[in-house]
Amino acid sequence: MIAIVGKTKNDSFYQQAFKGCLKFASDHPEVICKYDGPKDFQDIRSQSIVINNLVQQGIDGLIVATTDSQHLVTRSLMALKSKNIPVITFDSDLLEKHQHHRLAYVGSNNFDFGIALGEQVKKLTKKENNTICMQSGHHTTPNLNKRIAGVRYALSKQSTEHLSGQNGWREHNRCPLFSLGKREESLIQLMHILKTKNPPIFLAVAGFAQFNPHYVNALEPYKQMIESKDIIIVSADTEEIQLNVLSRGLSSANIGQNPFEMGRLSTELMHDYILYDKKPEQTHYYTDFHYCTQSNATHCTVNH
């Protein structure tokens, strides 16, 4: 039995990864996929509790998206290593100092993904001087911190440090915002920024507010300002609910990943290791990402 554990269980991104596992299992009946994770938000303790419970259920391998590397290693992965249960990370890798606790990482190159988000933002503004507010999840999450660094590098063209005027870009004094992936909190944070005088460009490094079912109603009054680019909202990920938002003109652009392939490939690598003792040939397997705009939102990607 191979377990897929995301940062949150009720996130369609991680559910797509689980479907990737199921796709591989459909051709390999010896594989059983098990899906779990913290229920509602990115909680580092809940993630370890879930994993430890799965170990008690007798899993043969773990595929996990890291929320907090240190906590995950000390509270779960060290115990898995002692029991010879292999681990592959997806979407969010362990910190470099902890990577000996996993076989490989499968997912986006998150620094490059951040650069892509930053470059997309630059295309949407013609101003010489811009203020941006980035929204993240948990402040320790490795992949999101790499995305923030990538955005800063793309905008400043020189540094991954906090933007304070480099190349005409500065960060809003209340940002980055950390939502823990809580959908209600994420939307509250976005609305607070939009209600400020001369709102900054808003960039979410994951889906967050756009997963909130109240997003459409909350953003509808701002549709004209988004269309005129007086308000710019860019978000990572292109889940179905997000593409609906984009097609309705309530987001400026989205850049998506490939969670289905993350889950499928991770499962294939895990299967080959468990059954044939074949270690992954690479330490990192990078999946692609894609660009969605209001004009191509209906066909820029496939959600499983």
C-alpha positions in Angstrom: 0.0 0.0 0.0 1.4 3.4 -1.1 0.1 6.5 0.8 -0.3 9.9 -0.8 -0.3 12.7 1.8 -0.7 16.3 0.8 -0.5 19.5 2.9 -4.2 19.4 3.1 -6.7 16.7 2.3 -9.6 18.8 0.9 -7.4 20.4 -1.8 -8.2 19.3 -5.4 -4.5 19.7 -6.3 -3.5 16.8 -4.0 -6.6 14.9 -5.0 -5.4 15.1 -8.6 -2.0 13.6 -7.4 -4.0 10.8 -5.8 -5.7 10.2 -9.1 -2.3 9.9 -10.7 -1.5 7.2 -8.2 -4.8 5.4 -9.1 -4.0 5.7 -12.8 -0.7 3.8 -12.3 -2.5 1.3 -10.0 -5.1 0.6 -12.7 -2.3 -1.0 -14.8 -0.6 -2.6 -11.8 -3.1 -4.4 -9.6 -0.5 -5.1 -7.0 -0.5 -1.4 -6.1 -3.0 0.0 -3.6 -3.2 3.8 -3.2 -4.2 5.4 0.1 -5.0 9.1 0.3 -4.9 11.3 3.5 -3.7 14.6 4.9 -4.7 17.3 7.4 -8.3 18.1 6.8 -8.7 21.8 6.4 -5.4 23.7 6.4 -1.6 23.4 6.4 -1.0 22.1 9.9 2.4 20.7 10.5 1.4 18.6 13.5 -1.7 17.1 11.9 0.4 16.1 8.9 2.8 14.1 11.1 -0.1 12.5 13.0 -1.7 11.4 9.7 1.5 9.9 8.6 2.2 8.1 11.9 -1.4 6.6 11.7 -0.7 5.4 8.2 2.4 3.6 9.4 0.3 1.8 12.0 -2.0 0.7 9.1 1.0 -1.0 7.4 1.9 1.2 4.4 4.8 0.1 2.3 5.8 3.5 1.0 5.0 7.2 1.6 4.6 10.0 -1.0 4.3 13.3 0.8 4.2 17.1 0.1 6.3 18.8 2.8 4.7 21.5 4.9 7.6 21.9 7.5 10.7 19.9 6.8 12.2 19.9 10.3 8.9 18.9 11.9 8.2 16.2 9.3 11.6 14.6 9.7 11.8 14.6 13.5 8.2 13.6 14.1 7.7 11.1 11.3 10.4 10.4 8.7 13.1 9.3 11.1 10.7 6.6 12.4 9.8 5.6 8.8 13.5 5.3 8.0 14.0 3.0 11.0 11.2 0.8 9.7 12.6 0.8 6.2 9.6 2.5 4.7 10.7 4.5 1.7 9.7 8.1 1.1 9.3 10.2 -2.0 8.4 13.9 -1.8 6.2 15.6 -4.3 5.1 19.2 -4.8 7.2 20.4 -1.8 10.6 18.9 -1.1 12.4 18.5 2.1 15.1 21.1 2.9 18.5 20.1 1.4 19.9 19.1 4.8 17.0 16.6 5.2 16.9 15.1 1.7 18.7 11.9 2.8 15.3 10.9 4.3 13.7 10.6 0.9 14.5 8.7 -2.4 13.6 11.5 -4.8 11.5 14.6 -5.3 8.8 14.8 -8.0 7.2 18.2 -8.9 7.8 21.7 -10.1 11.2 23.4 -9.9 9.7 25.9 -7.5 12.3 28.6 -7.9 11.7 28.5 -11.6 8.0 28.5 -11.0 8.4 31.6 -8.9 10.4 33.2 -11.7 7.5 32.4 -14.1 5.0 34.0 -11.8 7.1 37.1 -11.5 7.6 37.3 -15.3 3.8 37.0 -15.7 3.3 39.9 -13.3 5.7 42.1 -15.2 3.7 41.6 -18.4 0.6 42.9 -16.8 1.8 46.3 -15.7 3.3 49.2 -17.6 4.3 51.3 -14.6 7.9 52.0 -13.9 7.5 51.6 -10.1 5.2 48.9 -8.7 4.2 47.6 -5.3 3.4 43.9 -4.9 1.9 41.8 -2.1 2.6 38.1 -2.1 0.4 35.6 -0.3 1.8 32.3 1.0 0.7 29.4 3.2 2.9 28.3 6.1 6.0 30.4 6.6 8.2 27.3 6.8 7.0 25.5 3.7 10.0 24.9 1.4 8.3 25.0 -2.0 6.4 28.2 -1.3 9.5 30.0 0.1 11.4 29.0 -3.1 8.6 30.5 -5.2 8.7 33.7 -3.3 12.5 33.8 -3.8 11.9 33.2 -7.5 9.4 36.0 -7.8 11.8 38.4 -6.1 14.6 37.4 -8.4 12.4 37.8 -11.5 11.3 41.3 -10.5 14.6 42.6 -9.1 16.8 40.8 -11.7 19.5 40.5 -9.0 18.3 39.2 -5.7 16.1 36.9 -3.8 15.9 39.4 -0.9 12.8 41.3 0.2 12.0 43.9 -2.5 12.5 47.5 -1.3 12.8 49.4 -4.6 15.1 47.1 -6.7 14.4 47.5 -10.4 11.3 49.6 -9.5 9.7 46.9 -7.3 8.9 47.0 -3.7 6.8 44.8 -1.4 3.8 46.1 0.5 4.8 46.8 4.1 2.3 44.1 5.4 3.4 41.4 3.1 4.1 38.6 2.5 0.9 37.3 4.0 0.7 33.9 5.5 -2.7 32.2 5.3 -1.8 28.7 6.4 -3.8 27.7 3.3 -7.0 28.5 5.2 -9.6 29.5 2.6 -11.5 31.9 4.7 -8.4 33.7 6.0 -6.9 33.8 2.5 -10.0 35.6 1.1 -10.0 38.0 4.1 -6.4 38.9 3.4 -7.0 39.4 -0.3 -10.0 41.6 0.4 -8.1 43.7 2.9 -5.4 44.4 0.3 -8.0 45.3 -2.4 -9.7 47.8 -0.1 -6.5 49.8 0.5 -5.8 53.0 -1.4 -4.0 52.2 -4.6 -3.9 48.4 -4.0 -0.7 46.6 -4.8 -0.4 43.9 -7.3 -1.6 40.7 -5.6 0.3 37.5 -6.2 -0.7 34.2 -4.5 2.1 31.6 -4.7 -0.6 28.8 -4.4 -4.4 28.7 -4.9 -5.5 29.8 -1.5 -8.3 32.4 -1.8 -9.4 31.1 -5.2 -10.4 27.8 -3.5 -12.9 29.7 -1.4 -16.5 29.2 -2.7 -17.2 32.9 -1.8 -14.4 34.2 -4.0 -16.6 35.0 -7.0 -19.2 37.0 -5.0 -16.5 38.9 -3.2 -14.5 39.8 -6.3 -17.5 40.6 -8.6 -17.5 44.3 -7.6 -13.8 44.6 -8.7 -14.3 43.0 -12.1 -14.1 46.3 -14.0 -10.9 47.3 -12.2 -9.3 43.9 -13.0 -10.3 44.3 -16.6 -8.7 47.8 -16.7 -5.6 46.5 -14.8 -6.1 48.9 -12.0 -6.2 45.7 -9.9 -3.9 42.9 -10.9 -4.4 39.4 -9.4 -2.1 36.5 -10.4 -2.2 33.1 -8.8 -0.3 29.9 -8.9 -2.3 26.7 -9.9 -5.1 26.1 -12.3 -7.6 23.9 -10.6 -11.1 23.9 -12.1 -12.5 26.3 -9.6 -9.7 28.7 -10.4 -10.2 28.5 -14.1 -13.8 29.3 -13.6 -12.7 32.5 -11.7 -10.3 33.3 -14.5 -12.8 32.9 -17.3 -15.2 35.2 -15.5 -12.6 37.9 -15.4 -12.0 37.8 -11.7 -8.3 37.0 -11.9 -5.7 38.4 -14.2 -3.7 35.2 -14.9 -2.9 31.8 -13.4 0.1 29.6 -13.9 -0.5 25.9 -13.3 1.4 22.7 -12.5 0.8 19.1 -13.2 -0.3 17.3 -9.9 -1.7 14.3 -11.8 1.7 13.5 -13.2 3.4 14.2 -9.9 1.3 11.5 -8.3 1.6 9.0 -11.2 5.4 9.3 -11.6 5.9 9.2 -7.8 3.9 6.0 -7.6 5.9 4.5 -10.5 9.2 5.3 -8.8 8.0 3.9 -5.5 6.6 0.8 -7.1 9.9 0.0 -8.8 11.8 0.6 -5.6 9.6 -1.6 -3.4 9.2 -4.5 -5.9 12.5 -4.5 -7.7 14.8 -2.5 -5.4 15.4 -0.1 -8.2 16.4 3.3 -6.9 15.3 6.4 -8.8 18.0 7.5 -11.2 17.6 11.1 -10.3 17.2 13.0 -7.1 14.8 15.5 -8.7 12.1 14.9 -11.3 10.7 18.2 -12.5 7.2 18.3 -14.0 6.0 21.0 -16.4 3.8 24.0 -15.8 1.5 26.0 -18.1 0.0 29.5 -18.6 -3.6 30.4 -18.4 -5.2 33.7 -19.2 -8.8 34.9 -19.5 -8.8 34.1 -23.2 -7.6 30.5 -23.0 -9.0 29.5 -19.5 -11.3 26.9 -21.0 -8.6 24.9 -22.7 -5.2 25.8 -21.2 -5.0 22.5 -19.2 -6.7 19.3 -18.3 -8.0 18.7 -14.8 -8.5 15.1 -13.8 
